[in-house]
Amino acid sequence: METILFLAHTETDGTLGKAALESLNSAKTLASALAGSTLVVGLVGADVQAAANQIASSGATRFLGVAGADFAQARYSSDVVAAEALSKAAAASIIIGPATSRWNRVMAGVAQRLGGRIDTHVTGITAADGKPSVTRWYYRQRMEGVLSRTQRPWITLLESGCSPAYSGAPGSATVELVAISLPAQRTTVTGVQAPAADAQTIRPDAKLLFVAGAGWTKKQADGQAHPVEAEKLILGFLNKAKASLGSTKSLVDLSGEGQAVLTFMTHMNQIGQTGATPRHPKGLATCCHGEEPHTVGWRFINERRAINLNPACSWAQGKADVLYVADSFAVMSKINELLTAK
Ligand SMILES: Cc1cc2nc3c(=O)[nH]c(=O)nc-3n(C[C@H](O)[C@H](O)[C@H](O)COP(=O)(O)OP(=O)(O)OC[C@H]3O[C@@H](n4cnc5c(N)ncnc54)[C@H](O)[C@@H]3O)c2cc1C
């Protein structure tokens, strides 16, 4: 008999975000798969009532909350105390939360405080024969492991995009507030500095991953490099298609080598063995050779297409569903034209 605590923080508008709703769905599914277990909700935020109402029909037996101005924003020293208090108040044996940057930073400390164990980057939570287990990837997403633990409490942080989001009808939930007296805080959160939404090129929820490779900055048929035109074409496409921007290692490393670079590209955009492994339904690689250390980062891209001048590039070796042997400058310019007309 497990007590499963769905533990989440609210977003700035007081509601629960998509990642939180996905982990609630997993917690709920696990609770119904484990006979005799109960689902409890634990929420942290400036005010948690709206979030509790949002998931009022989730089937949770209790709604616990830690609320107040001190818990509005991410801060290790206050979040760790709140999460610990909610876990204890729920007498939780399994704690499931979203792998947001806020929770990733804090939950290992919570496990330590509770004498429990934690698994991060979890991609699935299931139960077989009354025994819960989690899946996660190892060795840069090449091997999938299935883990089970007897130690309790057991905390798992679920990656986003791995479960459908909970979408039950909102209602009215009664929240039991857990009072916390925080010790004097050394860290004051004065605000958040973030790029404007349309300046943000990494969009995890985008339907398309658009990868730009080093070819965009290489000399073209006229013997010249065209980085300014490349920048215009890529940004134009991203703005119109609302795609997420990925890159190759070669392209993001170029600035260190003093070459003409795309100014909006950083190492955060790098896809691959030493980069990210995002999840998108479709991917389009342009001016990118498709070498294995890069394409290993495409593991979770369902439909892959590439545009390359070279018919013998690595995408042609079974790594893409469709390879257009063409000039990316010409193709993207035409696509942008069509998107503008649309
Ligand atoms: C240990 C290790 C880890 C690595 N990790 C990563 C990683 O995480 N991510 C990663 O990306 N790489 C990684 N690499 C590097 C990887 O092996 C490749 O070197 C890199 O992906 C190549 O980048 P690229 O395809 O952009 O560049 P290039 O190999 O230079 O390819 C450029 C391509 O652009 C094409 N092209 C040029 N002009 C045009 C045009 N007008 N239209 C169409 N096509 C055009 C060319 O035909 C060429 O195929 C790693 C390597 C090692 C050794």
The ligand as an ORCA input file, in Angstrom:
! r2SCAN-3c Opt
* xyz 0 1
  C      33.159     12.937    -28.750
  C      32.369     13.722    -29.775
  C      31.150     14.264    -29.423
  C      30.425     14.996    -30.365
  N      29.212     15.483    -29.983
  C      28.456     16.136    -30.922
  C      27.158     16.628    -30.607
  O      26.672     16.511    -29.470
  N      26.455     17.272    -31.560
  C      26.950     17.462    -32.821
  O      26.264     18.052    -33.647
  N      28.172     17.009    -33.140
  C      28.931     16.366    -32.226
  N      30.180     15.935    -32.583
  C      30.721     16.370    -33.877
  C      30.148     15.555    -35.052
  O      30.908     14.368    -35.187
  C      30.259     16.369    -36.352
  O      31.555     16.846    -36.493
  C      29.307     17.552    -36.424
  O      27.994     17.142    -36.115
  C      29.340     18.109    -37.835
  O      28.563     19.271    -37.895
  P      27.912     19.766    -39.266
  O      27.176     18.648    -39.886
  O      27.171     21.027    -38.965
  O      29.188     20.239    -40.115
  P      29.900     19.638    -41.363
  O      30.373     18.253    -41.113
  O      30.917     20.667    -41.760
  O      28.780     19.538    -42.467
  C      28.266     20.647    -43.134
  C      27.294     20.109    -44.173
  O      26.660     21.194    -44.785
  C      26.400     20.826    -46.117
  N      26.143     22.062    -46.880
  C      26.968     23.114    -47.085
  N      26.348     24.080    -47.781
  C      25.100     23.630    -48.019
  C      23.986     24.185    -48.676
  N      24.005     25.391    -49.263
  N      22.837     23.451    -48.697
  C      22.778     22.231    -48.151
  N      23.804     21.659    -47.506
  C      24.956     22.354    -47.437
  C      27.629     20.066    -46.543
  O      27.335     19.225    -47.655
  C      27.939     19.279    -45.264
  O      27.350     17.997    -45.294
  C      30.935     15.193    -31.665
  C      32.160     14.644    -32.008
  C      32.876     13.926    -31.080
  C      34.196     13.352    -31.483
*
